[in-house]
């Protein structure tokens, strides 16, 4: 959407290009503005021009309720004007199909035309969306196939690992049983392979406790209970 000023000249910051369809007043448009003391203010932009065209389309639809959206667009385009700009050919990259004229769109005798969009944008956009959806479906299916193949590979690897672990456990159990049958560690029956410890000898009564060191040869520890007491008075 493009914007023109009060003289029907293109606004300096207006949109331009091959995709431009219509232009409308968009410079110094009076609208609500709560920052102003009277509640109104002026603004410029293509948003104001878009609101102008939307209002014109609503008026046409109100007066001709049987028209389709494409036929309403057809009336807006057929009644638009280039004003004093001579030599322009629609669609122009600056003015599109011209400046919208709401009153002419309501009153001029315009054939209803095709029910489809006269610009062909709706059909092209729908076909584009269909192609993109097909591409999305194809990519989704490819991702699903890739994911399923990855899952199958993981299951196969997990199964092989489980078989290896079970085989190792069975091997260890069989080997342990064989060692037990040949008198190896853990085998039942049979006496102890290690000599038993000799029970500790009991000490004789009235004997002096051993100090852990052998007495020198020829010397014996005196027994205090067999010694004669000393004579009194000696």
Order of alpha helices (4+ residues) and beta strands (2+ residues): beta-beta-beta-beta-alpha-alpha-alpha-alpha
